[in-house]
Amino acid sequence: MRGKFVFAVALAASASFALAPSQASARGELVTVTNSYPAGTIVVRTNERHLYFMVGNGEAIRYPVAVGRAGMQWSGTVAVDGKYVEPAWTAPASIRRDYSKLPAIIPGGSPHNPMGVAALTLSGGGQYAIHGTNQPQLIGRFVSHGCIRMYNADITDLFGRVRVGTPVVVTR
């Protein structure tokens, strides 16, 4: 009887793991767009909290994102100037002012690293990036210091679609 009880507990435990929410999967969806950005362009619509990767013929892949909080939003045209897998992160001065106890560097791959699994750095001073996140529950919100945060599965998908030099247009 004891063996059946242990088996039942093990079965119940494995079933609960199977039903638990899994890691976020890629959420990009193909949508129709009515603008004239060329294929291969990334467009971030801050107020919508969406990033669009233009694929051409009036279509784009749309991803949900987290964007800059009030006072930390920006707009303009830049380009991807670097691609990094599991980047280490050093907090910029603006973040260190708010969070003085942060370590000098958070290594890539650390669960405490806010860059997530990959990052696309943007031209214009090295201040901003499109990157993954260690806090997926914040996607869809105005929370960052200006960076564009994506689900890790989504930045992985986008990372494979872009190259250094890809244009990025950020609108409010």
N, C-alpha and C positions, 0 to 999 in steps of 0.2 A: 504494500500500500504506500509506503514511504517513497518508493521509486516513482509511482504514478503521480504523487503530489509534487515531487521535485520536477518531473517532466512538465506538469501542468503549469507550474510557476515559470519555468523556463519558456514554455510556449507563450504564456501571457506576456512575459517581458519582451520577447522578440516581436510579438504582434504590436505592442505599444510603440516600439521603435519604428516599425514599418509604417505606422500611421502618423508618427510625429512629422511636423513640417520639415521638409528637406531644404538643403542649401538653395538659395535663390538660383533659378535657372535663367537663361537668356530671355529677356522680355521684349526684345526688339520685334516690331511688327511692321510689315510692308504697308505703307499708306500712300494715298494720292496727295500730291502737293500742288499748289497753284503759284509757285514762284519760279524764277528763272535762274536759280543757282546751278552751275554746271555739275555734272556727275563727279563724285569724289569729294565734294565739299561737305564739311561738317557745319551745321547751323544749330546754334543753341538759342532757344527762345526762353529766356529767363522767366518771364511771367507765366508761361505754360509749364515750366519745369520739365521740358523735353529737349532732347538732342535728336537732330535729324541727320542721317548720313544719306546724301543725295545719290541715288543710283541711276538716275536718268529717266527719260520718257515720262516726266511728271510723277515719279515715284521716289519714295525715300524710306529708309528704315528708321522708325521712331523708337527711341529709348526713353524711359523715365529717368530723371536725374534730380539730384539735389544741387542747389545753386547758392550764390551768396546771400547772406542775410542782409537786412536793411542796413544801408550805409556801406556795404561791401560788395555791391553789385557793380558790374562794369559792362561796357559794350564796345564793340569795335571789330576790326578784322585783323587777325594774326595768322600764324601758320604753326603746324606741328614742327617743333625743332629738335625733338628727341623722343625715343621710344625705349621704355625701361620695364623689365620684368622684375617683380619683387624689389622695387627700389627702396633703399634706405631713405629715411626722412629726417630732415633737420627743420625744426620749426622756424619760420621767418620771425623777424622782430615783432610784427604786429600780433602774432599768436603768443609769443613768449611774454608779451606784456599782460595778456589775459590769463595765461597759464604758466606762471613762473616756475613751477615745480617739474616741468617737463624735462626729461633727459636731453642732453645735447644732441644725440642721434638715436633714432629708433631704427634698429636693423630691419632690412627687408625680410619678409616672411614672418615677422613677429605679429602675434595677434593684436598688439597695441599700436601697430603701424597704421595710420589713417589712410595711407596710399593704396591699401589693398594689394591685389595681385599684379597690377600693371599701371603704368602711367604714360601719358602722352604730354610732354612738356610743351609749352606754348611760347612763341617768340614774344618779344616786347619786354624784356627785362628779367625773365626767369621767375616771375612772381606767381604765375598761375599754371595749372595743369588740368587735364581731364584724367581722372584716375578712378580706381576701384575704391572700396571702402571697407572698414572693419565695423561699420555700424549700418547695416542694410536697412534697418527700420527708419532711417532718416531720409531715404530716397523719396523724392516728391515734396521736399520741404525747402524752405529758405534757411539754411543752417551754416554754410561754409564761410570762410574768409575770402571768398572769390573764386575758389576752384570749383570745377564741375565734377561732382561725384556720381559714379555709376555703380550698379550691382557688379560684383566681380565677374560674373558670367558675361555681362554685357560689355565691360571694358575688354575682356578677352576676345569677344567677337569683333568689336570695333578695331582693336589693336591689329587683328589680322587683315583688316580691310584698308588700312591707311598706311601711308608712308611719310617719311620726313618730307616736309614741304606741303603737305595737304593743307589747303586753306580752311580756316575756322572763322565763322562769322557769329558773333554773339550779339543778340538783340535783347532789348528789355521787353 
